[in-house]
Amino acid sequence: MFAVACGGNNSDPSSEAVARVGSKDITIKQVDIVVKQQLEAQGSGASLSPAQIITARLAVLDKLIEEEALYQKAQKDNLVPDDAKVSQAVQKQKAGLTEEQFQEQLKKAGLTEQEVRDQIRRGLAINELTEKEKSRVTQPTDSEIEKAFNENKEQFRRGRGVNLSVIVTDPADNGAIDDAKSDIEAANKIKAIHEQLKSGSDFATIAQKRSEDTSALQLGNIGFFDEEQLKSQFAAKPELPPRFMQMSAGQYTEPINLGNRWYIFKVNEKQEQPRSYTLNDAEVRKSIVDAITKQRQDILLGALRIVALQEANIKNHLAERIFKDPKTMVELRPSALLESVQPQQRIENENKAAPASTTNSNSSANSNRR
């Protein structure tokens, strides 16, 4: 077990402070809980070297300090949610879980229910703060929109291609309620979904409810791909791009295995000829407005983080201790929390579990299909 505090004789090492933000201490337990979650997400952590432990802890502590500074700013702005809103969010986390299952996940995560409530309260408050700040950004003017279009016309030329949706089953344990957890279960589940579709079930509805992919949040839609993008994304299955171009809008494929996952693809829309878009196209104008607005919001939120950190009185005891005595780096050992790491033991439900894969962005969609 590793005790980190800079002084003091607390009998519980996990409660010792590794940083202080204003009047709030951040403990080694809080740090190791996050480190543990990250290691489980990666499926690793059984044997960490001292250097790996300290690197992970310093990185996590830096984020927790920033989070606490933002939370304290949200408190100043009276943006902290009341108990009713917190309880509502807790119930969403419990959705689909029995109380026993929920308590078991708490135990595995090293958390109490009160600590979960505190985490949720902080998250909601910080979200309110960031949304409030984002709302201060003004919409771009017509001249700004036109200038952005003229400088990026190549981005608004689209070749022949298709807009696709997808339903995915994945043998990995993703923590969802309707989750396939083996190759056989993934294969059987995708076959059952295919039968549902053949019986007339709506593709988007099934994708939202049963797909084990982040695209479920967009009802399965992963966006438009021109022919070159299709060839790149489906290099492992070169027969798919020409097949998609031969399908009609509304048609879907049989289950297709790519890597260790199963997919059913649907063609939502097909563009037979290349097309250059203009500012008169609503989707072009919207994409430019969204891009400029997001860029400005990101800049403002970056400034918010800097200001919040400046306003907080911060002491990073862990960093100070290492700087003062470099031997600390080779003396660290995993805490009890980190020694108990087991892959994929995170608090989540079907609404939060999603494997890292397809999104509705052309640049990142289908990254796990190769």
C-alpha positions as CSV (number, residue, x, y, z in Angstrom):
1,M,0.0,0.0,0.0
2,F,1.2,3.5,-0.8
3,A,0.7,6.5,1.4
4,V,1.2,9.8,-0.3
5,A,0.4,12.6,2.1
6,C,2.8,15.3,2.9
7,G,2.8,15.0,6.6
8,G,0.1,13.8,9.1
9,N,-0.6,10.5,10.7
10,N,-3.9,9.6,9.2
11,S,-4.6,5.9,9.9
12,D,-6.3,5.5,6.6
13,P,-3.7,6.1,3.8
14,S,-6.4,6.3,1.1
15,S,-7.8,9.5,2.7
16,E,-4.5,11.3,2.6
17,A,-4.4,14.5,0.5
18,V,-2.3,14.6,-2.7
19,A,-3.5,18.1,-3.6
20,R,-5.6,21.0,-2.3
21,V,-7.8,23.3,-4.4
22,G,-9.1,26.2,-2.3
23,S,-10.3,24.6,0.9
24,K,-10.9,21.2,-0.8
25,D,-8.5,18.2,-0.5
26,I,-8.1,15.7,-3.3
27,T,-7.2,12.3,-1.8
28,I,-5.1,9.4,-3.2
29,K,-8.3,7.3,-3.2
30,Q,-10.0,9.7,-5.6
31,V,-6.9,9.6,-7.9
32,D,-6.6,5.8,-7.8
33,I,-10.3,5.3,-8.5
34,V,-9.9,7.1,-11.8
35,V,-6.6,5.4,-12.6
36,K,-8.3,2.0,-11.9
37,Q,-11.2,2.9,-14.3
38,Q,-8.7,3.8,-17.0
39,L,-6.7,0.6,-16.5
40,E,-9.9,-1.5,-16.6
41,A,-11.0,0.2,-19.8
42,Q,-7.6,-0.7,-21.4
43,G,-7.8,-4.3,-20.0
44,S,-4.5,-3.8,-18.2
45,G,-3.0,-2.9,-14.9
46,A,-2.1,-6.2,-13.2
47,S,1.6,-5.2,-12.9
48,L,2.5,-1.6,-13.0
49,S,6.0,-0.3,-12.7
50,P,6.6,2.6,-10.2
51,A,7.2,4.9,-13.2
52,Q,3.8,3.9,-14.7
53,I,2.0,4.3,-11.4
54,I,3.4,7.8,-10.8
55,T,2.8,8.9,-14.5
56,A,-0.8,7.8,-14.3
57,R,-1.4,9.4,-10.9
58,L,0.1,12.7,-11.9
59,A,-1.9,12.9,-15.1
60,V,-5.2,12.0,-13.3
61,L,-4.4,14.4,-10.4
62,D,-3.9,17.2,-12.9
63,K,-7.4,16.5,-14.4
64,L,-9.0,16.3,-10.9
65,I,-7.4,19.6,-9.9
66,E,-8.9,21.2,-13.1
67,E,-12.3,19.6,-12.4
68,E,-12.3,20.8,-8.8
69,A,-11.4,24.4,-9.9
70,L,-14.3,24.3,-12.4
71,Y,-16.6,22.9,-9.8
72,Q,-15.7,25.7,-7.4
73,K,-16.4,28.3,-10.1
74,A,-19.8,26.6,-10.8
75,Q,-20.5,26.9,-7.1
76,K,-19.7,30.6,-7.2
77,D,-22.2,31.0,-10.1
78,N,-24.9,29.0,-8.2
79,L,-25.0,26.3,-10.8
80,V,-24.8,23.3,-8.5
81,P,-27.9,21.0,-8.9
82,D,-30.2,20.2,-6.0
83,D,-30.6,16.7,-4.5
84,A,-33.7,15.9,-6.7
85,K,-31.7,16.4,-9.9
86,V,-28.8,14.3,-8.5
87,S,-31.2,11.5,-7.5
88,Q,-32.8,11.5,-11.0
89,A,-29.3,11.1,-12.5
90,V,-28.5,8.3,-10.1
91,Q,-31.7,6.5,-11.1
92,K,-30.6,6.7,-14.8
93,Q,-27.4,5.0,-13.8
94,K,-29.3,2.3,-12.1
95,A,-31.6,1.7,-15.0
96,G,-31.7,-2.0,-15.9
97,L,-29.7,-3.0,-12.8
98,T,-31.0,-4.6,-9.7
99,E,-30.0,-2.9,-6.4
100,E,-27.7,-5.8,-5.8
101,Q,-26.0,-5.5,-9.2
102,F,-25.6,-1.7,-8.6
103,Q,-24.0,-2.2,-5.2
104,E,-21.7,-4.9,-6.6
105,Q,-20.5,-2.5,-9.3
106,L,-19.9,0.1,-6.6
107,K,-17.9,-2.3,-4.6
108,K,-15.8,-3.3,-7.7
109,A,-15.2,0.4,-8.5
110,G,-14.1,1.2,-4.9
111,L,-16.9,3.7,-4.5
112,T,-19.8,4.3,-2.0
113,E,-23.2,5.5,-3.2
114,Q,-22.5,8.9,-1.6
115,E,-19.3,9.2,-3.6
116,V,-21.2,8.4,-6.8
117,R,-23.8,11.1,-5.9
118,D,-21.0,13.6,-5.3
119,Q,-19.4,12.7,-8.7
120,I,-22.7,13.1,-10.4
121,R,-23.4,16.5,-8.7
122,R,-20.0,17.8,-9.7
123,G,-20.4,16.6,-13.3
124,L,-23.8,18.2,-13.6
125,A,-22.5,21.5,-12.1
126,I,-19.5,21.6,-14.5
127,N,-21.8,20.8,-17.4
128,E,-24.1,23.6,-16.5
129,L,-21.1,25.9,-16.2
130,T,-19.7,25.0,-19.6
131,E,-23.1,25.2,-21.3
132,K,-23.6,28.7,-19.8
133,E,-20.3,29.8,-21.2
134,K,-20.9,28.2,-24.6
135,S,-24.2,30.2,-24.9
136,R,-22.2,33.4,-24.7
137,V,-20.7,32.7,-28.2
138,T,-22.5,34.7,-30.9
139,Q,-23.5,33.1,-34.2
140,P,-21.2,33.9,-37.2
141,T,-22.3,36.6,-39.5
142,D,-23.3,36.1,-43.2
143,S,-20.0,37.5,-44.3
144,E,-18.1,35.2,-42.0
145,I,-20.0,32.2,-43.3
146,E,-19.5,33.2,-47.0
147,K,-15.7,33.8,-46.3
148,A,-15.4,30.3,-44.7
149,F,-17.2,28.7,-47.7
150,N,-15.1,30.5,-50.3
151,E,-11.9,29.4,-48.5
152,N,-13.0,25.8,-48.2
153,K,-14.9,25.0,-51.4
154,E,-13.1,21.7,-51.9
155,Q,-14.7,20.4,-48.7
156,F,-18.2,20.9,-50.3
157,R,-17.6,18.8,-53.4
158,R,-18.8,15.3,-52.9
159,G,-18.2,12.3,-55.2
160,R,-20.5,9.3,-55.9
161,G,-21.2,7.5,-52.7
162,V,-23.7,6.4,-50.0
163,N,-25.0,7.4,-46.6
164,L,-24.8,4.4,-44.3
165,S,-26.3,3.1,-41.1
166,V,-25.1,0.1,-39.2
167,I,-26.0,-2.3,-36.5
168,V,-23.1,-3.9,-34.6
169,T,-22.7,-6.8,-32.2
170,D,-19.4,-7.2,-30.3
171,P,-18.2,-10.3,-28.4
172,A,-16.4,-8.0,-25.9
173,D,-18.0,-7.4,-22.5
174,N,-19.3,-3.8,-22.8
175,G,-21.4,-3.8,-19.7
176,A,-24.7,-3.3,-21.5
177,I,-27.9,-5.1,-20.6
178,D,-28.4,-6.6,-24.1
179,D,-24.7,-7.3,-24.5
180,A,-23.1,-10.2,-26.4
181,K,-20.1,-11.5,-24.4
182,S,-18.6,-14.1,-26.6
183,D,-18.1,-14.9,-30.3
184,I,-21.1,-17.3,-30.3
185,E,-23.4,-14.8,-28.5
186,A,-22.4,-12.0,-30.9
187,A,-23.1,-14.2,-33.9
188,N,-26.4,-15.4,-32.6
189,K,-27.5,-11.9,-31.6
190,I,-26.8,-10.5,-35.1
191,K,-28.7,-13.3,-36.7
192,A,-31.7,-12.6,-34.4
193,I,-31.5,-8.9,-35.3
194,H,-31.4,-9.8,-39.0
195,E,-34.6,-11.8,-38.5
196,Q,-36.2,-8.8,-36.8
197,L,-35.4,-6.6,-39.7
198,K,-36.7,-9.1,-42.2
199,S,-40.0,-9.2,-40.3
200,G,-40.4,-5.5,-40.8
201,S,-38.8,-3.9,-37.7
202,D,-37.4,-0.4,-38.1
203,F,-33.7,-0.4,-38.7
204,A,-33.1,2.9,-36.8
205,T,-35.1,1.7,-33.8
206,I,-33.2,-1.6,-33.6
207,A,-29.9,0.2,-34.0
208,Q,-30.7,2.5,-31.1
209,K,-31.8,-0.3,-28.8
210,R,-29.6,-3.2,-29.7
211,S,-26.4,-2.1,-31.5
212,E,-23.2,-2.4,-29.5
213,D,-21.6,0.7,-31.1
214,T,-21.5,4.4,-30.4
215,S,-23.4,5.0,-33.6
216,A,-26.5,3.7,-31.7
217,L,-26.7,7.3,-30.3
218,Q,-27.3,8.5,-33.9
219,L,-29.8,5.7,-34.6
220,G,-27.1,3.7,-36.4
221,N,-26.2,6.5,-38.9
222,I,-22.4,6.7,-39.6
223,G,-22.6,9.4,-42.3
224,F,-21.8,9.7,-46.0
225,F,-18.9,8.0,-47.7
226,D,-17.8,8.7,-51.3
227,E,-16.2,5.9,-53.3
228,E,-12.7,6.6,-52.3
229,Q,-13.6,6.8,-48.6
230,L,-15.5,3.5,-48.9
231,K,-12.4,1.8,-50.4
232,S,-10.2,3.1,-47.6
233,Q,-12.6,2.2,-44.8
234,F,-13.4,-1.3,-46.2
235,A,-9.9,-2.2,-47.4
236,A,-10.2,-5.6,-45.7
237,K,-13.5,-6.2,-47.6
238,P,-12.9,-4.8,-51.1
239,E,-16.2,-6.3,-52.3
240,L,-18.2,-4.1,-50.1
241,P,-17.8,-0.6,-51.7
242,P,-19.1,-1.7,-55.2
243,R,-21.8,-3.7,-53.5
244,F,-23.0,-0.6,-51.5
245,M,-23.1,1.4,-54.8
246,Q,-25.3,-1.3,-56.4
247,M,-27.8,-1.3,-53.5
248,S,-30.9,0.9,-53.5
249,A,-31.7,3.4,-50.7
250,G,-33.5,1.4,-47.9
251,Q,-31.8,-1.9,-48.6
252,Y,-29.6,-3.6,-46.0
253,T,-27.0,-6.4,-46.0
254,E,-27.0,-9.8,-44.3
255,P,-24.7,-10.0,-41.2
256,I,-21.1,-9.4,-42.2
257,N,-18.1,-10.3,-40.0
258,L,-15.3,-7.7,-39.9
259,G,-12.5,-8.4,-37.5
260,N,-14.2,-9.8,-34.4
261,R,-17.4,-7.9,-34.8
262,W,-20.6,-8.5,-36.7
263,Y,-22.3,-5.7,-38.9
264,I,-25.5,-5.2,-40.8
265,F,-25.2,-2.2,-43.1
266,K,-28.1,-0.2,-44.5
267,V,-27.9,2.3,-47.4
268,N,-30.0,5.3,-46.4
269,E,-29.2,7.4,-49.5
270,K,-27.2,7.0,-52.6
271,Q,-25.6,9.8,-54.7
272,E,-25.0,8.6,-58.3
273,Q,-23.2,11.6,-59.6
274,P,-20.5,13.9,-58.1
275,R,-22.0,17.1,-56.8
276,S,-20.7,20.5,-55.8
277,Y,-22.7,22.2,-53.0
278,T,-23.4,25.9,-52.6
279,L,-24.3,28.2,-49.8
280,N,-27.9,27.8,-50.8
281,D,-27.8,24.2,-49.6
282,A,-29.1,24.3,-46.0
283,E,-26.7,21.5,-44.8
284,V,-23.7,23.4,-46.1
285,R,-24.6,26.6,-44.3
286,K,-25.4,24.6,-41.1
287,S,-22.1,22.8,-41.2
288,I,-20.2,26.1,-41.5
289,V,-22.1,27.7,-38.7
290,D,-21.6,24.7,-36.5
291,A,-17.9,24.5,-37.2
292,I,-17.3,28.2,-36.5
293,T,-19.4,28.2,-33.4
294,K,-17.7,25.1,-32.0
295,Q,-14.3,26.6,-32.7
296,R,-15.2,29.7,-30.7
297,Q,-16.8,27.7,-27.9
298,D,-13.7,25.6,-27.6
299,I,-11.5,28.7,-27.3
300,L,-13.9,30.2,-24.7
301,L,-13.9,26.9,-22.7
302,G,-10.1,26.8,-22.8
303,A,-10.1,30.3,-21.4
304,L,-12.6,29.3,-18.7
305,R,-10.3,26.5,-17.5
306,I,-7.3,28.9,-17.3
307,V,-9.4,31.4,-15.4
308,A,-10.8,28.8,-13.0
309,L,-7.3,27.5,-12.2
310,Q,-6.0,31.0,-11.7
311,E,-8.8,31.8,-9.3
312,A,-8.3,28.6,-7.3
313,N,-5.5,28.4,-4.6
314,I,-3.8,25.2,-5.8
315,K,-1.2,23.0,-4.1
316,N,-0.1,19.8,-5.8
317,H,1.4,17.9,-2.9
318,L,2.2,14.8,-4.9
319,A,4.2,16.8,-7.5
320,E,5.9,18.8,-4.8
321,R,6.9,15.6,-3.0
322,I,8.4,14.0,-6.1
323,F,10.3,17.2,-7.0
324,K,11.7,17.5,-3.5
325,D,12.7,13.8,-3.3
326,P,13.0,12.0,-6.7
327,K,13.4,8.7,-4.9
328,T,9.6,8.8,-4.4
329,M,9.3,7.7,-8.0
330,V,10.9,4.3,-7.4
331,E,9.3,3.7,-4.0
332,L,5.7,3.8,-5.1
333,R,3.7,0.6,-5.1
334,P,0.1,-0.1,-6.3
335,S,-2.6,0.7,-3.7
336,A,-5.2,-1.9,-2.8
337,L,-7.5,-0.4,-5.4
338,L,-5.0,-0.8,-8.3
339,E,-4.0,-4.3,-7.2
340,S,-7.6,-5.4,-7.6
341,V,-8.0,-4.2,-11.2
342,Q,-10.2,-6.4,-13.4
343,P,-10.9,-5.5,-17.0
344,Q,-14.2,-3.9,-17.8
345,Q,-15.5,-3.4,-14.2
346,R,-16.9,0.1,-14.5
347,I,-20.1,1.6,-13.3
348,E,-22.2,2.0,-16.4
349,N,-25.5,0.8,-17.9
350,E,-26.8,0.2,-21.4
351,N,-27.2,3.9,-22.0
352,K,-23.5,4.6,-21.3
353,A,-21.7,1.5,-22.6
354,A,-20.3,1.9,-26.1
355,P,-17.2,0.4,-27.7
356,A,-14.8,2.8,-29.3
357,S,-15.7,2.5,-33.0
358,T,-17.9,4.1,-35.5
359,T,-19.3,7.6,-35.3
360,N,-21.1,9.9,-37.7
361,S,-17.8,11.5,-38.6
362,N,-16.4,10.5,-41.9
363,S,-12.9,10.8,-40.6
364,S,-13.3,8.4,-37.7
365,A,-16.2,6.2,-38.7
366,N,-15.6,2.5,-39.1
367,S,-12.2,2.7,-37.5
368,N,-12.6,-0.7,-36.0
369,R,-13.8,-2.4,-39.1
370,R,-10.5,-2.8,-40.8
